[in-house]
Amino acid sequence: MDDYRSDFREAQRDYYWTLPKVILGIGATAVAIGGLALILNLGSQPARMAAKTFDADNMLQNYEWYHDVNGNFLARTAQVRQFKGLLATENDPPEHSRLRMEMAAMQQSCRELARRYNANSAKINRGLFRGASLPENLNSGECE
């Protein structure tokens, strides 16, 4: 009978320690799986970035964006030159003031186009698709 009681007490004592051991084991397994998933995720990042960058739609969109912005920049600089000529010949003070405000807005728009073009040109994942026929940077001084 004593053997039975001592076996029961031992089993009861082991029972109380079994639950924390199971929880600790599950937690350690979850941490190990999470760590492995993180390592695999980090290892696959370069391949995913390359796939996204060299996606045909992305390449075409970036190429067209550079050509569109360059065309808009050239048109805007032509408008600024035209307004400078109009401003030089205008004698009516209210009209002169209006032309000056419009020209200032065009110059700011022109500088913004140059800034965005140059910023994207400096990015490795976007500058690749500029094309050989376009300049590497746009000179915002042409907007003045």
N, CA, C and O atoms as a GROMACS GRO file, in nm:
protein
  576
    1MET      N    1   0.081  -0.118   0.000
    1MET     CA    2   0.000   0.000   0.000
    1MET      C    3   0.086   0.126   0.000
    1MET      O    4   0.054   0.227  -0.062
    2ASP      N    5   0.197   0.115   0.072
    2ASP     CA    6   0.287   0.230   0.075
    2ASP      C    7   0.345   0.258  -0.064
    2ASP      O    8   0.367   0.373  -0.102
    3ASP      N    9   0.370   0.151  -0.136
    3ASP     CA   10   0.422   0.169  -0.272
    3ASP      C   11   0.320   0.242  -0.359
    3ASP      O   12   0.354   0.328  -0.440
    4TYR      N   13   0.195   0.205  -0.341
    4TYR     CA   14   0.090   0.266  -0.420
    4TYR      C   15   0.081   0.416  -0.388
    4TYR      O   16   0.070   0.497  -0.480
    5ARG      N   17   0.084   0.452  -0.259
    5ARG     CA   18   0.076   0.592  -0.218
    5ARG      C   19   0.197   0.670  -0.264
    5ARG      O   20   0.183   0.783  -0.312
    6SER      N   21   0.314   0.614  -0.251
    6SER     CA   22   0.434   0.687  -0.294
    6SER      C   23   0.434   0.703  -0.445
    6SER      O   24   0.477   0.807  -0.496
    7ASP      N   25   0.386   0.602  -0.518
    7ASP     CA   26   0.376   0.615  -0.664
    7ASP      C   27   0.274   0.723  -0.701
    7ASP      O   28   0.295   0.800  -0.794
    8PHE      N   29   0.163   0.727  -0.626
    8PHE     CA   30   0.061   0.828  -0.653
    8PHE      C   31   0.114   0.968  -0.626
    8PHE      O   32   0.094   1.060  -0.705
    9ARG      N   33   0.182   0.985  -0.514
    9ARG     CA   34   0.238   1.117  -0.479
    9ARG      C   35   0.345   1.160  -0.581
    9ARG      O   36   0.353   1.277  -0.618
   10GLU      N   37   0.424   1.066  -0.625
   10GLU     CA   38   0.526   1.096  -0.724
   10GLU      C   39   0.462   1.136  -0.857
   10GLU      O   40   0.507   1.230  -0.923
   11ALA      N   41   0.357   1.065  -0.895
   11ALA     CA   42   0.287   1.098  -1.019
   11ALA      C   43   0.220   1.234  -1.006
   11ALA      O   44   0.217   1.311  -1.102
   12GLN      N   45   0.165   1.263  -0.888
   12GLN     CA   46   0.100   1.391  -0.865
   12GLN      C   47   0.202   1.504  -0.873
   12GLN      O   48   0.174   1.609  -0.932
   13ARG      N   49   0.319   1.486  -0.815
   13ARG     CA   50   0.427   1.585  -0.818
   13ARG      C   51   0.475   1.606  -0.962
   13ARG      O   52   0.496   1.719  -1.006
   14ASP      N   53   0.491   1.498  -1.036
   14ASP     CA   54   0.533   1.507  -1.175
   14ASP      C   55   0.427   1.576  -1.260
   14ASP      O   56   0.460   1.648  -1.355
   15TYR      N   57   0.301   1.555  -1.226
   15TYR     CA   58   0.193   1.618  -1.299
   15TYR      C   59   0.204   1.770  -1.291
   15TYR      O   60   0.185   1.838  -1.393
   16TYR      N   61   0.232   1.826  -1.176
   16TYR     CA   62   0.242   1.970  -1.159
   16TYR      C   63   0.359   2.028  -1.236
   16TYR      O   64   0.353   2.144  -1.279
   17TRP      N   65   0.464   1.952  -1.256
   17TRP     CA   66   0.580   2.002  -1.329
   17TRP      C   67   0.571   1.971  -1.479
   17TRP      O   68   0.648   2.027  -1.557
   18THR      N   69   0.482   1.887  -1.520
   18THR     CA   70   0.468   1.851  -1.661
   18THR      C   71   0.410   1.967  -1.742
   18THR      O   72   0.459   1.995  -1.851
   19LEU      N   73   0.308   2.034  -1.690
   19LEU     CA   74   0.245   2.144  -1.762
   19LEU      C   75   0.345   2.257  -1.791
   19LEU      O   76   0.352   2.300  -1.906
   20PRO      N   77   0.422   2.306  -1.694
   20PRO     CA   78   0.521   2.410  -1.726
   20PRO      C   79   0.625   2.361  -1.829
   20PRO      O   80   0.670   2.439  -1.913
   21LYS      N   81   0.663   2.233  -1.821
   21LYS     CA   82   0.760   2.180  -1.917
   21LYS      C   83   0.701   2.179  -2.058
   21LYS      O   84   0.771   2.211  -2.154
   22VAL      N   85   0.574   2.144  -2.071
   22VAL     CA   86   0.508   2.141  -2.202
   22VAL      C   87   0.496   2.283  -2.257
   22VAL      O   88   0.524   2.307  -2.375
   23ILE      N   89   0.455   2.376  -2.172
   23ILE     CA   90   0.442   2.516  -2.215
   23ILE      C   91   0.578   2.571  -2.256
   23ILE      O   92   0.588   2.639  -2.359
   24LEU      N   93   0.680   2.544  -2.178
   24LEU     CA   94   0.815   2.589  -2.212
   24LEU      C   95   0.862   2.526  -2.343
   24LEU      O   96   0.925   2.593  -2.425
   25GLY      N   97   0.834   2.400  -2.363
   25GLY     CA   98   0.872   2.332  -2.488
   25GLY      C   99   0.801   2.391  -2.609
   25GLY      O  100   0.862   2.410  -2.714
   26ILE      N  101   0.672   2.419  -2.594
   26ILE     CA  102   0.596   2.480  -2.704
   26ILE      C  103   0.650   2.620  -2.734
   26ILE      O  104   0.665   2.658  -2.850
   27GLY      N  105   0.678   2.697  -2.629
   27GLY     CA  106   0.732   2.832  -2.647
   27GLY      C  107   0.868   2.830  -2.717
   27GLY      O  108   0.892   2.909  -2.809
   28ALA      N  109   0.956   2.739  -2.674
   28ALA     CA  110   1.088   2.729  -2.737
   28ALA      C  111   1.076   2.688  -2.884
   28ALA      O  112   1.150   2.738  -2.968
   29THR      N  113   0.983   2.599  -2.913
   29THR     CA  114   0.962   2.556  -3.051
   29THR      C  115   0.909   2.673  -3.136
   29THR      O  116   0.953   2.692  -3.249
   30ALA      N  117   0.816   2.749  -3.080
   30ALA     CA  118   0.761   2.864  -3.153
   30ALA      C  119   0.869   2.967  -3.182
   30ALA      O  120   0.874   3.022  -3.292
   31VAL      N  121   0.955   2.995  -3.084
   31VAL     CA  122   1.065   3.090  -3.104
   31VAL      C  123   1.161   3.039  -3.211
   31VAL      O  124   1.205   3.116  -3.296
   32ALA      N  125   1.193   2.912  -3.207
   32ALA     CA  126   1.284   2.854  -3.306
   32ALA      C  127   1.224   2.861  -3.447
   32ALA      O  128   1.294   2.894  -3.542
   33ILE      N  129   1.095   2.831  -3.460
   33ILE     CA  130   1.030   2.838  -3.591
   33ILE      C  131   1.024   2.982  -3.640
   33ILE      O  132   1.046   3.009  -3.758
   34GLY      N  133   0.993   3.075  -3.550
   34GLY     CA  134   0.991   3.217  -3.586
   34GLY      C  135   1.127   3.267  -3.630
   34GLY      O  136   1.138   3.342  -3.727
   35GLY      N  137   1.231   3.226  -3.560
   35GLY     CA  138   1.367   3.264  -3.599
   35GLY      C  139   1.405   3.209  -3.735
   35GLY      O  140   1.466   3.279  -3.816
   36LEU      N  141   1.369   3.085  -3.760
   36LEU     CA  142   1.396   3.024  -3.890
   36LEU      C  143   1.319   3.095  -4.001
   36LEU      O  144   1.374   3.119  -4.108
   37ALA      N  145   1.194   3.129  -3.975
   37ALA     CA  146   1.114   3.201  -4.074
   37ALA      C  147   1.174   3.338  -4.103
   37ALA      O  148   1.176   3.382  -4.217
   38LEU      N  149   1.224   3.406  -4.000
   38LEU     CA  150   1.287   3.536  -4.019
   38LEU      C  151   1.412   3.524  -4.104
   38LEU      O  152   1.433   3.605  -4.195
   39ILE      N  153   1.493   3.425  -4.078
   39ILE     CA  154   1.616   3.405  -4.155
   39ILE      C  155   1.582   3.374  -4.300
   39ILE      O  156   1.646   3.427  -4.392
   40LEU      N  157   1.484   3.288  -4.323
   40LEU     CA  158   1.444   3.256  -4.460
   40LEU      C  159   1.386   3.378  -4.531
   40LEU      O  160   1.412   3.398  -4.650
   41ASN      N  161   1.309   3.459  -4.460
   41ASN     CA  162   1.252   3.579  -4.518
   41ASN      C  163   1.361   3.678  -4.557
   41ASN      O  164   1.359   3.733  -4.667
   42LEU      N  165   1.457   3.699  -4.468
   42LEU     CA  166   1.566   3.792  -4.499
   42LEU      C  167   1.650   3.740  -4.616
   42LEU      O  168   1.698   3.818  -4.699
   43GLY      N  169   1.668   3.611  -4.622
   43GLY     CA  170   1.746   3.552  -4.730
   43GLY      C  171   1.680   3.566  -4.866
   43GLY      O  172   1.748   3.570  -4.968
   44SER      N  173   1.548   3.572  -4.867
   44SER     CA  174   1.477   3.581  -4.995
   44SER      C  175   1.450   3.725  -5.038
   44SER      O  176   1.402   3.747  -5.149
   45GLN      N  177   1.480   3.824  -4.955
   45GLN     CA  178   1.453   3.964  -4.988
   45GLN      C  179   1.522   4.010  -5.117
   45GLN      O  180   1.456   4.070  -5.201
   46PRO      N  181   1.653   3.985  -5.135
   46PRO     CA  182   1.716   4.033  -5.258
   46PRO      C  183   1.652   3.978  -5.385
   46PRO      O  184   1.635   4.050  -5.483
   47ALA      N  185   1.615   3.852  -5.384
   47ALA     CA  186   1.552   3.794  -5.502
   47ALA      C  187   1.415   3.857  -5.527
   47ALA      O  188   1.378   3.881  -5.642
   48ARG      N  189   1.340   3.884  -5.421
   48ARG     CA  190   1.208   3.947  -5.438
   48ARG      C  191   1.222   4.090  -5.486
   48ARG      O  192   1.142   4.135  -5.569
   49MET      N  193   1.324   4.162  -5.435
   49MET     CA  194   1.346   4.299  -5.481
   49MET      C  195   1.382   4.302  -5.630
   49MET      O  196   1.332   4.384  -5.706
   50ALA      N  197   1.471   4.210  -5.670
   50ALA     CA  198   1.510   4.204  -5.811
   50ALA      C  199   1.390   4.169  -5.898
   50ALA      O  200   1.372   4.227  -6.005
   51ALA      N  201   1.308   4.076  -5.853
   51ALA     CA  202   1.190   4.037  -5.932
   51ALA      C  203   1.094   4.155  -5.946
   51ALA      O  204   1.036   4.176  -6.053
   52LYS      N  205   1.076   4.231  -5.838
   52LYS     CA  206   0.986   4.345  -5.844
   52LYS      C  207   1.043   4.457  -5.931
   52LYS      O  208   0.971   4.520  -6.008
   53THR      N  209   1.173   4.482  -5.919
   53THR     CA  210   1.237   4.588  -5.996
   53THR      C  211   1.236   4.556  -6.145
   53THR      O  212   1.208   4.644  -6.227
   54PHE      N  213   1.266   4.432  -6.181
   54PHE     CA  214   1.277   4.396  -6.321
   54PHE      C  215   1.148   4.338  -6.379
   54PHE      O  216   1.149   4.274  -6.484
   55ASP      N  217   1.038   4.361  -6.310
   55ASP     CA  218   0.908   4.326  -6.364
   55ASP      C  219   0.884   4.412  -6.489
   55ASP      O  220   0.914   4.532  -6.488
   56ALA      N  221   0.832   4.354  -6.594
   56ALA     CA  222   0.815   4.425  -6.721
   56ALA      C  223   0.729   4.550  -6.706
   56ALA      O  224   0.761   4.654  -6.763
   57ASP      N  225   0.621   4.541  -6.630
   57ASP     CA  226   0.534   4.658  -6.610
   57ASP      C  227   0.608   4.770  -6.537
   57ASP      O  228   0.593   4.887  -6.572
   58ASN      N  229   0.686   4.733  -6.436
   58ASN     CA  230   0.762   4.833  -6.361
   58ASN      C  231   0.866   4.900  -6.450
   58ASN      O  232   0.883   5.022  -6.445
   59MET      N  233   0.937   4.822  -6.530
   59MET     CA  234   1.039   4.877  -6.619
   59MET      C  235   0.976   4.975  -6.719
   59MET      O  236   1.028   5.085  -6.740
   60LEU      N  237   0.867   4.935  -6.778
   60LEU     CA  238   0.799   5.020  -6.877
   60LEU      C  239   0.744   5.146  -6.812
   60LEU      O  240   0.756   5.255  -6.869
   61GLN      N  241   0.686   5.132  -6.696
   61GLN     CA  242   0.631   5.249  -6.626
   61GLN      C  243   0.741   5.349  -6.592
   61GLN      O  244   0.722   5.469  -6.612
   62ASN      N  245   0.854   5.302  -6.541
   62ASN     CA  246   0.964   5.393  -6.509
   62ASN      C  247   1.021   5.459  -6.634
   62ASN      O  248   1.048   5.579  -6.633
   63TYR      N  249   1.038   5.383  -6.740
   63TYR     CA  250   1.090   5.438  -6.866
   63TYR      C  251   0.999   5.548  -6.918
   63TYR      O  252   1.045   5.657  -6.955
   64GLU      N  253   0.869   5.520  -6.920
   64GLU     CA  254   0.774   5.620  -6.967
   64GLU      C  255   0.769   5.742  -6.876
   64GLU      O  256   0.754   5.855  -6.922
   65TRP      N  257   0.782   5.719  -6.745
   65TRP     CA  258   0.779   5.830  -6.650
   65TRP      C  259   0.893   5.928  -6.680
   65TRP      O  260   0.870   6.049  -6.682
   66TYR      N  261   1.014   5.877  -6.703
   66TYR     CA  262   1.128   5.964  -6.733
   66TYR      C  263   1.103   6.045  -6.860
   66TYR      O  264   1.130   6.164  -6.864
   67HIS      N  265   1.052   5.980  -6.963
   67HIS     CA  266   1.026   6.052  -7.088
   67HIS      C  267   0.916   6.155  -7.071
   67HIS      O  268   0.926   6.265  -7.126
   68ASP      N  269   0.812   6.122  -6.996
   68ASP     CA  270   0.704   6.218  -6.972
   68ASP      C  271   0.753   6.339  -6.894
   68ASP      O  272   0.724   6.453  -6.932
   69VAL      N  273   0.826   6.317  -6.787
   69VAL     CA  274   0.874   6.428  -6.704
   69VAL      C  275   0.974   6.513  -6.782
   69VAL      O  276   0.972   6.635  -6.771
   70ASN      N  277   1.061   6.449  -6.860
   70ASN     CA  278   1.156   6.527  -6.940
   70ASN      C  279   1.082   6.613  -7.041
   70ASN      O  280   1.117   6.730  -7.060
   71GLY      N  281   0.980   6.557  -7.106
   71GLY     CA  282   0.900   6.636  -7.200
   71GLY      C  283   0.828   6.752  -7.132
   71GLY      O  284   0.824   6.862  -7.185
   72ASN      N  285   0.772   6.726  -7.015
   72ASN     CA  286   0.706   6.833  -6.939
   72ASN      C  287   0.805   6.941  -6.898
   72ASN      O  288   0.772   7.060  -6.899
   73PHE      N  289   0.926   6.900  -6.861
   73PHE     CA  290   1.029   6.996  -6.821
   73PHE      C  291   1.067   7.086  -6.940
   73PHE      O  292   1.078   7.207  -6.925
   74LEU      N  293   1.086   7.025  -7.057
   74LEU     CA  294   1.122   7.103  -7.175
   74LEU      C  295   1.010   7.200  -7.212
   74LEU      O  296   1.036   7.315  -7.250
   75ALA      N  297   0.886   7.155  -7.201
   75ALA     CA  298   0.771   7.242  -7.230
   75ALA      C  299   0.764   7.357  -7.130
   75ALA      O  300   0.735   7.471  -7.166
   76ARG      N  301   0.790   7.325  -7.004
   76ARG     CA  302   0.782   7.427  -6.899
   76ARG      C  303   0.892   7.532  -6.917
   76ARG      O  304   0.867   7.651  -6.898
   77THR      N  305   1.013   7.489  -6.952
   77THR     CA  306   1.122   7.587  -6.974
   77THR      C  307   1.089   7.676  -7.094
   77THR      O  308   1.122   7.794  -7.094
   78ALA      N  309   1.025   7.620  -7.198
   78ALA     CA  310   0.985   7.701  -7.313
   78ALA      C  311   0.879   7.803  -7.271
   78ALA      O  312   0.882   7.917  -7.318
   79GLN      N  313   0.787   7.764  -7.185
   79GLN     CA  314   0.686   7.857  -7.136
   79GLN      C  315   0.749   7.969  -7.055
   79GLN      O  316   0.710   8.086  -7.067
   80VAL      N  317   0.847   7.935  -6.974
   80VAL     CA  318   0.914   8.038  -6.893
   80VAL      C  319   0.985   8.138  -6.985
   80VAL      O  320   0.978   8.259  -6.961
   81ARG      N  321   1.052   8.088  -7.089
   81ARG     CA  322   1.119   8.180  -7.183
   81ARG      C  323   1.016   8.270  -7.254
   81ARG      O  324   1.040   8.389  -7.273
   82GLN      N  325   0.903   8.212  -7.292
   82GLN     CA  326   0.799   8.290  -7.358
   82GLN      C  327   0.745   8.398  -7.264
   82GLN      O  328   0.725   8.512  -7.306
   83PHE      N  329   0.723   8.363  -7.139
   83PHE     CA  330   0.670   8.461  -7.044
   83PHE      C  331   0.773   8.569  -7.013
   83PHE      O  332   0.736   8.683  -6.985
   84LYS      N  333   0.900   8.535  -7.017
   84LYS     CA  334   1.003   8.639  -6.997
   84LYS      C  335   0.994   8.743  -7.108
   84LYS      O  336   1.006   8.863  -7.083
   85GLY      N  337   0.973   8.696  -7.232
   85GLY     CA  338   0.958   8.789  -7.345
   85GLY      C  339   0.833   8.875  -7.329
   85GLY      O  340   0.838   8.995  -7.352
   86LEU      N  341   0.722   8.814  -7.289
   86LEU     CA  342   0.599   8.891  -7.267
   86LEU      C  343   0.616   8.991  -7.154
   86LEU      O  344   0.567   9.104  -7.162
   87LEU      N  345   0.684   8.949  -7.050
   87LEU     CA  346   0.705   9.036  -6.934
   87LEU      C  347   0.792   9.156  -6.969
   87LEU      O  348   0.770   9.266  -6.919
   88ALA      N  349   0.890   9.135  -7.056
   88ALA     CA  350   0.981   9.243  -7.095
   88ALA      C  351   0.910   9.349  -7.180
   88ALA      O  352   0.948   9.466  -7.178
   89THR      N  353   0.807   9.309  -7.253
   89THR     CA  354   0.738   9.405  -7.341
   89THR      C  355   0.610   9.463  -7.282
   89THR      O  356   0.553   9.555  -7.339
   90GLU      N  357   0.566   9.412  -7.169
   90GLU     CA  358   0.439   9.458  -7.109
   90GLU      C  359   0.460   9.588  -7.031
   90GLU      O  360   0.549   9.596  -6.946
   91ASN      N  361   0.376   9.689  -7.062
   91ASN     CA  362   0.387   9.820  -6.997
   91ASN      C  363   0.274   9.846  -6.897
   91ASN      O  364   0.287   9.933  -6.812
   92ASP      N  365   0.166   9.772  -6.906
   92ASP     CA  366   0.051   9.791  -6.817
   92ASP      C  367   0.083   9.728  -6.681
   92ASP      O  368   0.102   9.606  -6.675
   93PRO      N  369   0.090   9.807  -6.571
   93PRO     CA  370   0.131   9.753  -6.440
   93PRO      C  371   0.047   9.635  -6.390
   93PRO      O  372   0.106   9.538  -6.342
   94PRO      N  373  -0.087   9.638  -6.397
   94PRO     CA  374  -0.162   9.521  -6.349
   94PRO      C  375  -0.133   9.395  -6.432
   94PRO      O  376  -0.121   9.285  -6.378
   95GLU      N  377  -0.123   9.413  -6.565
   95GLU     CA  378  -0.093   9.298  -6.651
   95GLU      C  379   0.049   9.249  -6.627
   95GLU      O  380   0.075   9.128  -6.629
   96HIS      N  381   0.140   9.340  -6.604
   96HIS     CA  382   0.280   9.305  -6.574
   96HIS      C  383   0.287   9.222  -6.444
   96HIS      O  384   0.360   9.124  -6.436
   97SER      N  385   0.210   9.263  -6.345
   97SER     CA  386   0.205   9.192  -6.217
   97SER      C  387   0.145   9.052  -6.236
   97SER      O  388   0.195   8.955  -6.178
   98ARG      N  389   0.039   9.041  -6.315
   98ARG     CA  390  -0.023   8.912  -6.340
   98ARG      C  391   0.073   8.818  -6.413
   98ARG      O  392   0.085   8.701  -6.377
   99LEU      N  393   0.140   8.869  -6.514
   99LEU     CA  394   0.237   8.788  -6.588
   99LEU      C  395   0.351   8.742  -6.498
   99LEU      O  396   0.399   8.629  -6.508
  100ARG      N  397   0.395   8.830  -6.410
  100ARG     CA  398   0.504   8.796  -6.318
  100ARG      C  399   0.461   8.684  -6.222
  100ARG      O  400   0.540   8.595  -6.192
  101MET      N  401   0.337   8.689  -6.173
  101MET     CA  402   0.288   8.584  -6.083
  101MET      C  403   0.274   8.451  -6.157
  101MET      O  404   0.310   8.346  -6.104
  102GLU      N  405   0.223   8.457  -6.280
  102GLU     CA  406   0.211   8.333  -6.358
  102GLU      C  407   0.348   8.274  -6.389
  102GLU      O  408   0.367   8.152  -6.383
  103MET      N  409   0.443   8.360  -6.420
  103MET     CA  410   0.578   8.311  -6.450
  103MET      C  411   0.641   8.250  -6.325
  103MET      O  412   0.711   8.149  -6.335
  104ALA      N  413   0.619   8.309  -6.209
  104ALA     CA  414   0.673   8.254  -6.084
  104ALA      C  415   0.615   8.115  -6.058
  104ALA      O  416   0.686   8.025  -6.014
  105ALA      N  417   0.485   8.098  -6.084
  105ALA     CA  418   0.422   7.966  -6.065
  105ALA      C  419   0.480   7.865  -6.164
  105ALA      O  420   0.504   7.750  -6.126
  106MET      N  421   0.501   7.905  -6.288
  106MET     CA  422   0.561   7.815  -6.387
  106MET      C  423   0.703   7.778  -6.349
  106MET      O  424   0.745   7.664  -6.366
  107GLN      N  425   0.778   7.875  -6.299
  107GLN     CA  426   0.916   7.846  -6.258
  107GLN      C  427   0.918   7.746  -6.142
  107GLN      O  428   1.001   7.655  -6.140
  108GLN      N  429   0.828   7.763  -6.048
  108GLN     CA  430   0.822   7.669  -5.935
  108GLN      C  431   0.784   7.529  -5.983
  108GLN      O  432   0.841   7.430  -5.938
  109SER      N  433   0.689   7.521  -6.074
  109SER     CA  434   0.650   7.392  -6.132
  109SER      C  435   0.767   7.329  -6.207
  109SER      O  436   0.788   7.208  -6.198
  110CYS      N  437   0.841   7.409  -6.278
  110CYS     CA  438   0.958   7.361  -6.353
  110CYS      C  439   1.064   7.308  -6.257
  110CYS      O  440   1.121   7.201  -6.280
  111ARG      N  441   1.091   7.381  -6.150
  111ARG     CA  442   1.190   7.337  -6.051
  111ARG      C  443   1.146   7.206  -5.985
  111ARG      O  444   1.228   7.119  -5.956
  112GLU      N  445   1.016   7.192  -5.960
  112GLU     CA  446   0.963   7.069  -5.899
  112GLU      C  447   0.980   6.950  -5.993
  112GLU      O  448   1.015   6.841  -5.948
  113LEU      N  449   0.956   6.970  -6.122
  113LEU     CA  450   0.979   6.862  -6.219
  113LEU      C  451   1.125   6.819  -6.217
  113LEU      O  452   1.155   6.699  -6.217
  114ALA      N  453   1.216   6.916  -6.216
  114ALA     CA  454   1.359   6.884  -6.215
  114ALA      C  455   1.397   6.812  -6.085
  114ALA      O  456   1.476   6.718  -6.088
  115ARG      N  457   1.341   6.855  -5.973
  115ARG     CA  458   1.374   6.792  -5.845
  115ARG      C  459   1.328   6.646  -5.842
  115ARG      O  460   1.404   6.559  -5.800
  116ARG      N  461   1.206   6.619  -5.887
  116ARG     CA  462   1.156   6.480  -5.888
  116ARG      C  463   1.235   6.393  -5.985
  116ARG      O  464   1.266   6.278  -5.954
  117TYR      N  465   1.266   6.447  -6.102
  117TYR     CA  466   1.342   6.372  -6.202
  117TYR      C  467   1.480   6.336  -6.145
  117TYR      O  468   1.524   6.222  -6.155
  118ASN      N  469   1.547   6.436  -6.086
  118ASN     CA  470   1.681   6.412  -6.031
  118ASN      C  471   1.678   6.315  -5.913
  118ASN      O  472   1.768   6.233  -5.898
  119ALA      N  473   1.575   6.324  -5.830
  119ALA     CA  474   1.564   6.232  -5.716
  119ALA      C  475   1.544   6.090  -5.764
  119ALA      O  476   1.607   5.998  -5.712
  120ASN      N  477   1.458   6.070  -5.861
  120ASN     CA  478   1.435   5.934  -5.913
  120ASN      C  479   1.555   5.884  -5.992
  120ASN      O  480   1.583   5.764  -5.993
  121SER      N  481   1.626   5.973  -6.056
  121SER     CA  482   1.745   5.934  -6.131
  121SER      C  483   1.854   5.883  -6.037
  121SER      O  484   1.934   5.798  -6.075
  122ALA      N  485   1.857   5.935  -5.915
  122ALA     CA  486   1.958   5.893  -5.818
  122ALA      C  487   1.925   5.758  -5.753
  122ALA      O  488   2.012   5.694  -5.696
  123LYS      N  489   1.800   5.716  -5.762
  123LYS     CA  490   1.760   5.588  -5.703
  123LYS      C  491   1.807   5.474  -5.792
  123LYS      O  492   1.787   5.476  -5.914
  124ILE      N  493   1.869   5.376  -5.732
  124ILE     CA  494   1.922   5.263  -5.809
  124ILE      C  495   1.812   5.187  -5.879
  124ILE      O  496   1.827   5.149  -5.996
  125ASN      N  497   1.701   5.164  -5.811
  125ASN     CA  498   1.595   5.081  -5.869
  125ASN      C  499   1.509   5.155  -5.970
  125ASN      O  500   1.425   5.093  -6.035
  126ARG      N  501   1.528   5.286  -5.986
  126ARG     CA  502   1.449   5.361  -6.085
  126ARG      C  503   1.537   5.420  -6.194
  126ARG      O  504   1.497   5.425  -6.310
  127GLY      N  505   1.658   5.463  -6.156
  127GLY     CA  506   1.748   5.526  -6.252
  127GLY      C  507   1.792   5.433  -6.364
  127GLY      O  508   1.834   5.480  -6.470
  128LEU      N  509   1.782   5.303  -6.341
  128LEU     CA  510   1.821   5.205  -6.443
  128LEU      C  511   1.741   5.220  -6.571
  128LEU      O  512   1.789   5.185  -6.679
  129PHE      N  513   1.621   5.270  -6.561
  129PHE     CA  514   1.527   5.268  -6.672
  129PHE      C  515   1.511   5.403  -6.740
  129PHE      O  516   1.416   5.423  -6.816
  130ARG      N  517   1.602   5.495  -6.715
  130ARG     CA  518   1.593   5.629  -6.772
  130ARG      C  519   1.613   5.625  -6.923
  130ARG      O  520   1.544   5.696  -6.996
  131GLY      N  521   1.702   5.545  -6.969
  131GLY     CA  522   1.730   5.536  -7.113
  131GLY      C  523   1.850   5.622  -7.148
  131GLY      O  524   1.881   5.719  -7.079
  132ALA      N  525   1.917   5.587  -7.256
  132ALA     CA  526   2.040   5.656  -7.296
  132ALA      C  527   2.012   5.792  -7.360
  132ALA      O  528   2.101   5.877  -7.362
  133SER      N  529   1.893   5.814  -7.411
  133SER     CA  530   1.865   5.938  -7.482
  133SER      C  531   1.830   6.055  -7.389
  133SER      O  532   1.824   6.170  -7.433
  134LEU      N  533   1.808   6.027  -7.263
  134LEU     CA  534   1.769   6.131  -7.168
  134LEU      C  535   1.887   6.171  -7.081
  134LEU      O  536   1.977   6.090  -7.058
  135PRO      N  537   1.888   6.295  -7.033
  135PRO     CA  538   1.998   6.338  -6.945
  135PRO      C  539   1.989   6.270  -6.809
  135PRO      O  540   1.882   6.229  -6.764
  136GLU      N  541   2.104   6.259  -6.744
  136GLU     CA  542   2.106   6.198  -6.610
  136GLU      C  543   2.034   6.287  -6.510
  136GLU      O  544   1.964   6.237  -6.422
  137ASN      N  545   2.052   6.417  -6.522
  137ASN     CA  546   1.988   6.514  -6.433
  137ASN      C  547   1.933   6.629  -6.516
  137ASN      O  548   1.982   6.658  -6.625
  138LEU      N  549   1.830   6.695  -6.463
  138LEU     CA  550   1.776   6.815  -6.524
  138LEU      C  551   1.825   6.934  -6.444
  138LEU      O  552   1.827   6.930  -6.320
  139ASN      N  553   1.866   7.039  -6.514
  139ASN     CA  554   1.920   7.158  -6.449
  139ASN      C  555   1.805   7.253  -6.414
  139ASN      O  556   1.742   7.312  -6.502
  140SER      N  557   1.779   7.267  -6.285
  140SER     CA  558   1.668   7.355  -6.243
  140SER      C  559   1.701   7.501  -6.271
  140SER      O  560   1.611   7.586  -6.266
  141GLY      N  561   1.827   7.533  -6.299
  141GLY     CA  562   1.863   7.670  -6.336
  141GLY      C  563   1.801   7.713  -6.469
  141GLY      O  564   1.787   7.833  -6.495
  142GLU      N  565   1.763   7.616  -6.553
  142GLU     CA  566   1.697   7.647  -6.679
  142GLU      C  567   1.557   7.700  -6.657
  142GLU      O  568   1.495   7.751  -6.750
  143CYS      N  569   1.505   7.688  -6.536
  143CYS     CA  570   1.370   7.735  -6.505
  143CYS      C  571   1.369   7.884  -6.472
  143CYS      O  572   1.261   7.943  -6.461
  144GLU      N  573   1.484   7.943  -6.456
  144GLU     CA  574   1.491   8.085  -6.415
  144GLU      C  575   1.485   8.178  -6.533
  144GLU      O  576   1.490   8.300  -6.515
   0.00000   0.00000   0.00000
